[in-house]
Amino acid sequence: AAPLYRDASAPVEARVRDLLGRMTLREKAAQMAQIERTVASPRALTELGAGSVLNAGGSAPRDRASPADWAAMVDGMQRHALASRLGVPILYGTDAVHGHNNVYGATVFPHNVGIGATRDTELARRIGEATALEVRATGIHWTFAPCVAVCRDPRWGRCYESYSEDPEIVRSMTTIVSGLQGQPPADHPHGYPFLASVRENVLACAKHFVGDGGTDKGVNEGNAICSYEDLEAIHMTPYPDCIAQGVATVMASYSKWNGEPLHSSRYLLTDVLKGKLGFKGFVISDWEGIDRLCEPQQPRGSDYRYCIAQSVNAGMDMIMIPHRFEKFLEDIVFLVETGEIPMSRIDDAVERILRVKFISGVFEHPFSDQSLLDTVGCKEHRLLAREAVCKSLVLLKNGKDQKAPFLPLAKNAKRILVAGTHADDIGYQCGGWTIAWHGDSGKITLGTSILEAVQESMGVQTEVVYEKCPTEATIENGDFSYAVVVVGEVPYAEWTGDRTDLGIPFNGSELITRVASKIPTLVIVISGRPLVIESQVLEKIEALVAAWLPGSECTGITDCLFGDHDFIGTLPVTWYRSVDQLPINAGDANYDPLFPVGYGLKMFQS
Ligand SMILES: OC[C@@H]1[C@@H](O)[C@H](O)[C@@H](O)c2nc(CNc3ccccc3)cn21
């Protein structure tokens, strides 16, 4: 008879116990390893039985790989895993954090800060549903999303991955978990991982536990200095909501809390997350997250045994290694055999990993479903992304006085100027974590730029003049009804986004001033965070829109500019006056921002 763990009708916990009981120590240790796709060899998967594979940001089967290429790659790895002694399938994970952003042609949604601006929790769920389909279409089981960081300082290079500085807004947006994984039934056991449909849903990952958005001065992978009460009230708030929705995995933060690395915090990973909050899925490290535990005394990962012991004993269940798998195996087996890591801790970790694998359906359905291939970048998902862009825009100024609103723009103007570094650049409007890890400029994927959206919106009798950096002659003699100047930040990810100077890059303020001195001007800011807008610049322009990092579907912007839809977005983060004010958050004493959290104008008086 087939072994119990292969019996899909058996209770999950019985299958877990049966399989665990059959595994050697090396096989258990291998299940705790997540390796990068470039080292996911037949030896690693069949002989050694690695538990999971990921692709780093930007690591793809080939340039502009098709969904079918991705699915073939994952299915190929799965076949090797199923050929292992006990045939335990892998889980493949990827960063689909604003759509399936590593895949060319996938729908790219606004980054989290823009979704926070919508305050639309149902929209967040629908984005999760669409993203899950596009991820599944490529054969992938798991996304390292949502990031539920509560960003408290815009100098942090990842604040665009945070829905808001307000923990209540972040918590409300965790509905994306139910979109990604499906909605658990009312009687779902608390804290237990959940997946509705192996065909249409993917496992989610709440990250980065905990306090990633609260590091001192916004330094990435830095130190959150605060009381436990503040850590709980500000940064931990979204996690019970994710756990209540059956989130399958949680990723530990690179950062520290009062000097203690999260990756080796037994109190926070085990006593709080698994004990007090009752989380029964598994905790995964960040990329080489345990290697950093040796810093700064010695070079990263120099005493790897120490790193493994500190982290696994603290409650880490899976290690995103991602390259030195065999060293990991050797060391962790040594640590268990010498009693440094108790076998009970290994069994707990592997139990959690197997539990997620059984509830994920991957034992019964290990391979991709070809019928989903056409969902990648499909019209319906692009319309959803367009709706999200429209709802994410925040109107910060509309007319030099209330009685003369500047928006909606006239579609039948004779001649208009579109200018700025960000008017015609799909890469810029998508931001980081898009195709490449840190994003890029240019036509990096399919989509509609702001310029293209304007050109498509205007009547035939309107001449749209586009100059990225307009000359004085153009500005002086152009005879334009109005100008749309699109400026902002270049894409960045993680530490590459840490900045203390938060002015508009490429001398954006100077360009705005040159144009606005002669032509009635709307400014659109493409950025992962509020940027410094000097008061004399703000006075010169007719209108100002914060568009965040809208992604591939910028028709959503012209849907508002020309009045087909009103603006509904409101600031999810404080728009500060100057960097000298930082950190500045709603609720602070003497809170004196340029525009407060919650601010956002409408065109049509409701
Ligand atoms: O991509 C996997 C994780 C991601 O889920 C985390 O949110 C993020 O903190 C994270 N950082 C890295 C390391 N970054 C890296 C960038 C380029 C090449 C290789 C690694 C990997 N990851």
The ligand as an SDF file (V2000), in Angstrom:
LIG
                    3D

 22 24  0  0  0  0  0  0  0  0999 V2000
   14.6020   38.1760   -3.4020 O   0  0  0  0  0  0  0  0  0  0  0  0
   14.4900   37.4600   -2.2170 C   0  0  0  0  0  0  0  0  0  0  0  0
   14.5650   38.4150   -1.0240 C   0  0  0  0  0  0  0  0  0  0  0  0
   13.3630   39.3710   -0.9530 C   0  0  0  0  0  0  0  0  0  0  0  0
   12.1600   38.6180   -0.8220 O   0  0  0  0  0  0  0  0  0  0  0  0
   13.5320   40.2970    0.2700 C   0  0  0  0  0  0  0  0  0  0  0  0
   12.3990   41.1580    0.4400 O   0  0  0  0  0  0  0  0  0  0  0  0
   14.7440   41.1870    0.1200 C   0  0  0  0  0  0  0  0  0  0  0  0
   15.1430   41.7310    1.3710 O   0  0  0  0  0  0  0  0  0  0  0  0
   15.8870   40.4500   -0.5390 C   0  0  0  0  0  0  0  0  0  0  0  0
   17.1030   40.9300   -0.7140 N   0  0  0  0  0  0  0  0  0  0  0  0
   17.7670   40.0120   -1.4050 C   0  0  0  0  0  0  0  0  0  0  0  0
   19.2100   40.1660   -1.7400 C   0  0  0  0  0  0  0  0  0  0  0  0
   19.3630   41.0300   -2.8230 N   0  0  0  0  0  0  0  0  0  0  0  0
   19.9890   40.6380   -3.9730 C   0  0  0  0  0  0  0  0  0  0  0  0
   19.9850   41.5270   -5.0230 C   0  0  0  0  0  0  0  0  0  0  0  0
   20.5610   41.1810   -6.2140 C   0  0  0  0  0  0  0  0  0  0  0  0
   21.1430   39.9490   -6.4010 C   0  0  0  0  0  0  0  0  0  0  0  0
   21.1410   39.0470   -5.3370 C   0  0  0  0  0  0  0  0  0  0  0  0
   20.5600   39.3790   -4.1100 C   0  0  0  0  0  0  0  0  0  0  0  0
   16.9630   38.9430   -1.6860 C   0  0  0  0  0  0  0  0  0  0  0  0
   15.7880   39.2320   -1.1210 N   0  0  0  0  0  0  0  0  0  0  0  0
  1  2  1  0
  2  3  1  0
  3  4  1  0
  3 22  1  0
  4  5  1  0
  4  6  1  0
  6  7  1  0
  6  8  1  0
  8  9  1  0
  8 10  1  0
 10 11  2  0
 10 22  1  0
 11 12  1  0
 12 13  1  0
 12 21  2  0
 13 14  1  0
 14 15  1  0
 15 16  1  0
 15 20  2  0
 16 17  2  0
 17 18  1  0
 18 19  2  0
 19 20  1  0
 21 22  1  0
M  END
$$$$
